[in-house]
Amino acid sequence: MEPTLPFTRPSLDEETFQAVSEVLRSGWITSGPKVLAFEDALSTYLGGNRMVRVLNSGTSALELALSLCHIGPGDEVIVPAISFACTANVVLRAGARPVFVDVDLTSRNLKLDQVATVVTTRTKAIMPVHFAGLPVDMDALYRLAKQHHIRVIEDAAHAIGSGWGGQKIGGFGDLVCFSFHPNKNITTIEGGALSVGDPALLPELERLRFHGISRDAQGTLDVVVAGGKLNLSDVSACIGLHQLRHLDEFVAQRADLADQYFTLLGERSDLLLPARGDEGHSWNMFTVLIPFADLGMERSAFQKAMGARGIHTGVHYPAIPGFSLYQNLGYQEADFPNAQRIGRETLTLPLFPGMTRADVKRVCSVLVEVLDARS
């Protein structure tokens, strides 16, 4: 019997395991030299003209970005109706109001042409998500932000390794937030990063990252703001350093596997495949839409049928306005028809660098078998 194939798995090598062992034996396992080295390496990877600070999660990066924009009660932030819930949750936690906009059906990215209709005098920022690693139209995004005098906080959790116009996502723009969770293109176990272009933001960023602590030239400690504890450990940074060296290789492998999915599934009229994008796509995920209602089958039953055949799948994502928290705040999922359909029909197929083309063929074979059994 063939082994079970997960929908994702991090790619960690023996060199990384050995390097982590050395960090553990060094006695310096919290933030230290490896964190500084990882930040420098990320800045270099992104083009060398950005200030990058690593954090304990991508969620923390979003929260810090909102703080740096001084967003709070009475403010509004525009977010896509399809993303992981934290994209909107962090806005609520800042005391502001998320304003949802629908997404494109195949790219799953924010419909920028609808943004202008929801901008008000309270709008302080727009927070697009580069869904699955496919960049939003960056030219249109920043043109719109400039026109309306609002900040841009890019949720690039899926997009380390993605590019636009010959530059890396995170290598330009306003505030760009990355995640290094195990299901992302590189991992630090848990972790994230914030890329900023304005060096004047760094002192505040660093204070907010670690207890609000500030030191003068003599090293005297003071606390000037109620900061958090959002720092990354040297153990995690060590993993990140080794992962980053393989990032472009990982992205190339992901793109090749995605091409194989398109080749094998492109003729299926009962599937809606994701947008292909271009060379800037880093393919963090491969999601398809399946009309489960037409099949007379719940998505969970469909996943169970694939799992019984050794193929595990994910769901990325339910529509955020459909969650109880947002329903109770007065949001209506039906106001965002594309997000509603995506949330109802989406299925995430296995995609990670450790897979082979034969694995993709196996996934497609099982998917078609389950589909045809219900047709």
C-alpha positions in Angstrom: 0.0 0.0 0.0 1.3 3.4 -0.9 2.1 5.8 2.0 -0.3 8.5 3.0 0.4 11.8 1.3 -0.2 14.9 3.5 -1.4 18.2 1.9 1.8 19.8 3.1 5.1 19.0 4.8 8.1 21.2 5.6 11.4 20.3 3.9 14.1 20.0 6.5 17.6 18.5 5.9 20.3 16.9 8.1 22.4 20.1 7.8 19.7 22.0 9.4 19.3 19.4 12.2 23.1 19.6 12.9 23.0 23.4 12.9 20.1 23.5 15.4 22.0 21.1 17.6 25.0 23.4 17.6 22.8 26.4 18.6 21.3 24.4 21.4 24.8 23.4 22.7 26.0 27.1 22.4 23.8 28.1 25.4 22.4 31.1 23.5 19.0 29.9 22.3 16.8 33.0 22.5 17.2 36.1 20.3 20.9 36.6 19.5 23.4 36.3 16.7 21.3 33.9 14.6 18.4 36.3 14.7 20.7 39.2 13.5 22.1 36.9 10.7 18.6 35.8 9.6 17.4 39.4 9.4 20.5 40.4 7.3 20.0 37.4 5.0 16.3 38.2 4.5 17.1 41.8 3.7 19.7 40.7 1.2 17.3 38.2 -0.4 14.6 40.9 -0.8 17.1 43.2 -2.6 19.2 44.7 0.1 17.3 48.0 0.5 14.8 47.0 3.2 14.9 46.8 7.0 13.6 43.4 8.1 12.8 42.4 11.7 11.8 38.8 12.5 9.1 37.9 15.0 7.4 34.9 16.6 4.6 34.7 14.0 3.2 36.3 10.9 0.2 37.4 13.0 2.6 39.4 15.2 3.9 41.0 12.1 0.4 42.1 11.1 -0.3 43.4 14.6 3.0 45.4 14.7 2.3 46.8 11.2 -1.1 48.1 12.4 0.6 49.7 15.5 3.2 51.4 13.3 0.4 52.9 11.3 -1.2 54.1 14.6 -4.5 52.3 13.7 -7.0 52.0 16.5 -10.6 52.7 17.6 -12.6 54.6 15.0 -10.4 53.6 12.1 -11.2 51.2 9.2 -8.9 48.7 7.4 -9.9 47.2 4.1 -9.3 43.4 4.0 -10.3 40.6 1.6 -13.3 38.4 2.5 -11.2 35.3 1.8 -8.0 34.7 3.9 -7.0 33.1 7.2 -9.1 34.6 10.0 -6.1 36.4 11.5 -6.1 38.9 8.6 -9.3 40.4 10.0 -8.9 39.4 13.6 -5.8 41.6 14.0 -7.8 44.6 12.9 -10.4 43.9 15.5 -7.8 43.4 18.2 -6.4 46.8 17.3 -9.8 48.3 18.1 -10.5 49.1 14.4 -13.1 47.9 12.0 -12.4 45.5 9.2 -14.1 46.4 5.9 -14.4 43.4 3.7 -14.1 43.4 -0.1 -14.9 40.4 -2.3 -12.1 38.5 -4.1 -11.6 37.3 -7.6 -12.9 33.8 -8.1 -9.7 32.2 -9.5 -6.9 34.4 -8.1 -8.6 34.6 -4.7 -7.0 38.1 -4.5 -8.8 41.3 -3.4 -10.9 42.9 -6.2 -9.1 46.2 -6.3 -11.7 47.7 -8.6 -14.2 47.5 -5.7 -11.9 49.1 -3.1 -12.7 52.7 -4.0 -16.4 52.1 -3.3 -15.7 51.3 0.4 -13.1 54.0 1.2 -14.3 56.5 3.7 -12.7 59.3 5.8 -12.1 56.6 8.5 -10.1 54.3 6.1 -6.5 54.2 7.3 -5.1 51.2 5.5 -5.7 48.5 2.9 -4.4 45.0 3.8 -4.3 42.8 0.6 -3.3 39.1 0.7 -1.1 37.6 -1.9 -3.2 34.5 -2.0 -1.3 31.2 -2.4 1.8 33.3 -3.4 0.1 35.0 -6.4 0.8 38.8 -6.0 -2.0 41.3 -6.3 -1.5 43.9 -9.0 1.1 45.9 -7.1 1.0 48.8 -9.5 -2.8 49.2 -9.2 -2.6 48.6 -5.4 -0.1 51.4 -4.7 -1.7 53.8 -7.2 -5.0 53.3 -5.4 -3.4 53.8 -1.9 -1.7 57.0 -3.1 -4.9 58.3 -4.6 -6.8 57.8 -1.3 -3.8 58.7 1.1 -4.0 55.3 2.9 -1.3 53.0 4.1 -0.6 49.5 2.6 0.0 46.5 4.9 0.7 43.6 2.7 -0.3 40.2 4.1 2.4 38.2 2.4 2.1 35.2 4.6 2.0 32.9 1.5 4.4 35.0 -0.6 8.0 34.7 0.5 9.7 34.0 -2.8 7.1 35.7 -4.9 7.9 38.6 -7.2 6.5 41.5 -9.2 8.2 43.4 -12.0 11.6 41.9 -11.3 11.5 42.6 -7.6 10.7 40.3 -4.7 7.5 40.8 -2.7 8.7 42.5 0.5 11.6 44.2 -1.4 9.6 47.3 -2.0 6.4 49.0 -0.9 5.1 50.1 2.5 4.8 47.4 5.2 5.1 43.7 4.2 4.3 40.9 6.6 5.6 37.3 6.2 4.8 34.0 7.9 7.2 31.1 8.5 4.7 28.6 9.8 5.4 25.0 8.8 2.9 25.1 5.9 4.6 28.2 4.3 7.3 28.3 1.6 10.0 28.3 4.3 9.6 27.6 8.0 11.2 28.6 11.3 8.7 26.2 13.1 6.7 29.3 14.2 7.8 32.7 13.1 7.3 35.7 10.8 8.9 38.9 9.6 8.1 42.5 8.9 9.8 44.3 6.0 9.8 48.1 6.1 11.3 50.7 3.8 11.4 53.6 6.3 14.3 53.3 8.8 12.6 55.9 11.0 10.1 53.1 11.9 12.7 50.8 13.4 13.0 52.2 16.9 9.3 52.0 17.5 9.1 48.5 15.8 11.9 47.2 18.1 10.3 48.7 21.2 6.9 47.2 20.4 8.6 43.8 19.6 10.2 43.5 23.1 8.4 44.9 26.1 8.6 48.6 25.1 12.2 48.7 26.2 14.6 51.5 25.2 18.2 52.0 26.2 20.3 55.2 26.1 23.9 55.5 25.1 25.0 54.4 28.5 22.8 51.3 28.3 20.3 52.5 30.9 17.0 50.7 30.4 13.7 52.5 30.2 10.2 51.4 29.2 8.4 53.9 27.0 5.5 52.0 25.6 3.5 48.9 26.6 5.2 46.6 24.1 4.7 42.8 23.7 7.1 39.9 23.6 7.1 39.0 20.0 10.8 38.1 19.4 12.1 35.1 17.5 14.5 32.6 19.1 18.0 31.8 17.7 16.9 28.2 17.4 14.1 29.2 15.0 16.4 31.8 13.2 18.9 29.1 12.6 16.3 27.0 10.9 15.2 30.0 8.9 18.8 30.7 7.7 19.1 27.2 6.2 15.6 27.3 4.8 16.3 30.6 3.0 19.2 29.1 1.2 16.8 26.7 -0.5 13.9 29.1 -1.0 14.3 29.6 -4.8 14.8 25.9 -5.3 11.6 25.2 -3.3 9.7 27.8 -5.3 10.9 26.2 -8.6 9.8 22.8 -7.4 6.4 24.1 -6.3 5.9 25.7 -9.7 6.8 22.5 -11.5 4.3 20.5 -9.4 1.6 23.2 -10.1 2.2 22.9 -13.8 1.7 19.1 -13.5 -1.7 19.7 -11.8 -2.8 22.0 -14.6 -1.7 19.4 -17.2 -3.6 16.6 -15.6 -6.7 18.5 -14.4 -7.1 21.3 -17.0 -9.7 19.5 -19.0 -12.1 18.8 -16.1 -15.2 20.9 -16.5 -16.3 20.0 -12.9 -13.3 21.7 -11.4 -12.4 25.4 -11.3 -8.6 25.6 -11.1 -6.7 28.6 -9.6 -5.3 31.4 -11.7 -1.9 30.5 -13.1 -0.3 33.9 -12.7 3.2 34.3 -14.1 6.8 33.8 -13.0 6.2 35.8 -9.9 3.9 33.1 -8.3 5.5 31.1 -5.5 2.8 28.5 -5.3 2.4 28.1 -1.6 -0.9 26.2 -2.2 -2.9 24.6 -5.0 -6.6 25.1 -4.4 -9.5 23.9 -6.6 -13.2 24.6 -6.4 -15.5 21.6 -6.5 -19.3 21.9 -6.7 -20.0 19.6 -3.7 -23.7 20.4 -3.7 -24.1 19.3 -7.3 -22.3 16.1 -6.3 -24.7 15.5 -3.5 -21.7 15.2 -1.1 -20.4 17.2 1.8 -16.9 18.4 1.5 -15.9 16.6 4.7 -17.2 13.3 3.1 -15.2 14.0 0.0 -12.1 14.6 2.0 -12.7 11.4 4.0 -13.0 9.5 0.7 -9.7 10.9 -0.5 -8.1 10.3 2.9 -9.2 6.6 2.8 -7.2 6.4 -0.5 -4.1 7.9 1.1 -4.5 11.6 0.0 -4.9 14.3 2.7 -6.4 17.6 1.7 -7.0 21.0 3.4 -9.6 23.8 3.2 -8.2 27.3 2.4 -10.3 29.1 3.4 -13.9 29.5 4.7 -15.1 33.1 4.0 -14.2 35.3 7.1 -17.6 37.1 7.2 -19.3 33.7 7.7 -17.6 33.0 11.0 -19.7 33.5 14.1 -17.6 36.3 15.4 -18.2 38.4 12.3 -21.9 37.3 11.9 -22.4 38.6 15.4 -20.9 41.9 14.4 -23.4 42.3 11.6 -21.4 41.1 8.6 -23.2 39.1 6.0 -21.4 36.4 4.0 -23.9 36.7 1.1 -22.6 40.3 0.5 -19.4 38.7 -0.9 -20.6 36.1 -3.4 -17.2 35.0 -4.7 -15.8 34.5 -1.2 -19.0 32.7 -0.2 -18.6 30.3 -3.1 -14.9 29.8 -2.5 -15.5 29.1 1.2 -18.2 26.5 0.2 -16.3 24.7 -2.6 -12.6 25.1 -2.0 -10.3 22.1 -1.5 -6.5 22.3 -1.1 -4.5 19.6 -2.8 -1.1 18.4 -1.7 1.8 20.6 -2.7 5.2 20.8 -1.2 8.8 20.5 -2.4 9.2 16.9 -1.2 6.6 15.7 -3.7 7.3 14.3 -7.1 5.4 14.5 -10.4 4.3 10.9 -9.7 2.8 12.1 -6.4 0.8 14.7 -8.3 -0.4 12.0 -10.8 -1.5 9.9 -7.8 -3.4 12.8 -6.3 -5.2 13.6 -9.6 -6.0 9.9 -10.1 -7.7 9.7 -6.7 -9.4 13.1 -7.1 -10.9 12.0 -10.5 -11.9 8.6 -9.0 -13.9 10.2 -6.2 -15.4 12.8 -8.6 -16.5 10.2 -11.1 -17.9 8.0 -8.5 -20.4 10.8 -7.6 -21.1 12.2 -11.0 
